[in-house]
Amino acid sequence: MKRINVSLNSIEKVKTFVNDINRFDCDFDLVSGRYVIDAKSIMGIFSLDLSKPIELIIHADGDELDQALNALAGYMA
């Protein structure tokens, strides 16, 4: 498991983010305050305050975690 901060401050960025993480079999959660949502849910993401970075929890280890981090490099805050 790995925690990183991501910035999803535009509609286009949210769309590409969801497409990028849906390629992986592992789970991703977004945490904003007391809310935890499935990061693969575009509707869930739009229910959050996207004006500031959001914590992303990646539930993966080893190779899959490394691949996910590489795919998410452009979103890291």
VMD Tcl script that draws the C-alpha trace (Angstrom):
set ca {
  {0.00 0.00 0.00}
  {1.25 3.48 -0.89}
  {-0.16 6.95 -0.19}
  {0.48 9.88 -2.56}
  {-1.14 13.26 -3.21}
  {-2.67 13.86 -6.62}
  {-4.01 16.99 -8.28}
  {-7.21 16.56 -10.31}
  {-8.06 20.19 -10.96}
  {-9.78 19.89 -14.36}
  {-12.48 17.75 -15.95}
  {-10.05 16.45 -18.59}
  {-7.52 15.49 -15.91}
  {-10.18 13.52 -14.00}
  {-11.20 11.64 -17.18}
  {-7.63 10.66 -18.08}
  {-6.88 9.75 -14.44}
  {-9.83 7.34 -14.29}
  {-8.85 5.81 -17.65}
  {-5.24 5.36 -16.48}
  {-6.07 3.64 -13.18}
  {-8.75 1.40 -14.67}
  {-5.96 -0.48 -16.47}
  {-4.85 -1.90 -13.11}
  {-6.46 -4.75 -11.15}
  {-5.60 -3.30 -7.74}
  {-7.81 -0.96 -5.73}
  {-7.38 2.81 -5.49}
  {-9.06 5.04 -2.89}
  {-9.24 8.84 -2.80}
  {-9.37 10.45 0.65}
  {-10.60 13.99 1.15}
  {-11.30 14.91 4.76}
  {-13.61 12.25 6.15}
  {-14.68 11.00 2.71}
  {-13.15 7.91 1.11}
  {-14.26 7.05 -2.41}
  {-13.30 4.51 -5.06}
  {-10.85 6.33 -7.34}
  {-12.11 4.32 -10.33}
  {-15.51 6.04 -9.99}
  {-15.65 9.22 -12.05}
  {-18.91 10.26 -10.34}
  {-17.34 9.71 -6.93}
  {-14.37 11.90 -7.84}
  {-16.64 14.75 -8.89}
  {-18.29 14.65 -5.45}
  {-14.97 15.77 -3.88}
  {-13.41 19.22 -3.56}
  {-10.99 19.15 -6.50}
  {-9.53 22.61 -5.88}
  {-6.74 21.16 -3.72}
  {-4.61 18.00 -3.85}
  {-6.30 14.78 -2.75}
  {-4.68 11.79 -1.05}
  {-4.63 8.64 -3.19}
  {-4.15 5.24 -1.56}
  {-2.86 2.55 -3.90}
  {-3.55 -0.98 -2.66}
  {-0.73 -2.76 -4.49}
  {2.78 -4.05 -3.91}
  {5.89 -4.79 -5.92}
  {5.77 -4.58 -9.68}
  {2.13 -3.51 -9.89}
  {2.79 -0.64 -7.46}
  {5.80 0.52 -9.50}
  {3.75 0.45 -12.71}
  {0.90 2.37 -11.08}
  {3.29 5.03 -9.74}
  {4.82 5.46 -13.21}
  {1.36 5.82 -14.77}
  {0.34 8.39 -12.14}
  {3.49 10.53 -12.24}
  {1.73 13.30 -14.16}
  {-0.97 13.64 -11.49}
  {1.25 13.80 -8.41}
  {0.99 17.05 -6.47}
}
mol new
graphics top color blue
foreach p $ca { graphics top sphere $p radius 0.5 }
foreach p [lrange $ca 0 end-1] q [lrange $ca 1 end] { graphics top cylinder $p $q radius 0.2 }
display resetview
